[in-house]
Structures are given as structure tokens and as C-alpha cells.
Amino acid sequence: MTISIRELTFECIIGILDFERTAPQRVIIDTTLSYEFISDNYLDYAAVTEHIKGEMLRRRFKLIEEALASLTRTLKSEFPAISALEISITKPDILPDCRVSVTKKV
């Protein structure tokens, strides 16, 4: 089975620039999770979204790459049924003429 979570949008502290460390900015997170569905073995997508949001708010990452590494590690630990994971973090407002995203696949 595959679960896709698209456009999970909220504000958090992320970035290395001075203004990024003091004011929350909007991020958009997309993720695709694969797992084996057997009887009552399912992934609670609401819990997954809360985990992602909670980690981002709590950790206040400096780099998107650090956030992705941490999220893939904690998601696979918290939800051991995950067999494959792709997650993207987008900072839609950081540059005036584009959206910047970084993606990790495991």
C-alpha cells in the first residue's frame, strides 16, 4: 500500500539566515509512504502528519537536508511498518520568483 500526503502546510523556524532564525516561515511538505497492509496492520496518516509537523516545530532545523534526514529516521522509528519513504520540504516564499524544494528517498 502507498499513502500520499500532499501539501502539509504550516509555519516553522527553518533556515540559516538571520531572519529565518527569528521569524517562522511557511513550509510545504509532501510525502509518500509504502507499507505492507496485513489485516489490522495499517499506517495512521493523521499520526504521521502530526509527527512531521511536531518534529519540524520542535527541532527548528537550520538546513532542509538536516530536517529530511531527521524526519526519515524518526518516521521509520515511530512507524516501523514503513518500507519506503519519499519526503520533500518546500520553502515557497524564500525566493521571490520560485519555490525551493529538497527531496529525500529511502
Secondary structure in CASP SS format (residue, H / E / C, confidence):
PFRMAT SS
TARGET T0000
AUTHOR 0000-0000-0000
METHOD secondary structure of the structure
MODEL  1
M C 1.00
T E 1.00
I E 1.00
S E 1.00
I E 1.00
R E 1.00
E E 1.00
L E 1.00
T E 1.00
F E 1.00
E E 1.00
C E 1.00
I C 1.00
I C 1.00
G C 1.00
I C 1.00
L C 1.00
D H 1.00
F H 1.00
E H 1.00
R H 1.00
T H 1.00
A C 1.00
P C 1.00
Q E 1.00
R E 1.00
V E 1.00
I E 1.00
I E 1.00
D E 1.00
T E 1.00
T E 1.00
L E 1.00
S E 1.00
Y E 1.00
E C 1.00
F C 1.00
I E 1.00
S C 1.00
D C 1.00
N E 1.00
Y C 1.00
L C 1.00
D C 1.00
Y H 1.00
A H 1.00
A H 1.00
V H 1.00
T H 1.00
E H 1.00
H H 1.00
I H 1.00
K H 1.00
G H 1.00
E H 1.00
M H 1.00
L H 1.00
R H 1.00
R H 1.00
R C 1.00
F C 1.00
K C 1.00
L C 1.00
I H 1.00
E H 1.00
E H 1.00
A H 1.00
L H 1.00
A H 1.00
S H 1.00
L H 1.00
T H 1.00
R H 1.00
T H 1.00
L H 1.00
K H 1.00
S H 1.00
E H 1.00
F C 1.00
P C 1.00
A C 1.00
I E 1.00
S E 1.00
A E 1.00
L E 1.00
E E 1.00
I E 1.00
S E 1.00
I E 1.00
T E 1.00
K E 1.00
P E 1.00
D E 1.00
I E 1.00
L E 1.00
P C 1.00
D C 1.00
C E 1.00
R E 1.00
V E 1.00
S E 1.00
V E 1.00
T E 1.00
K E 1.00
K E 1.00
V C 1.00
END
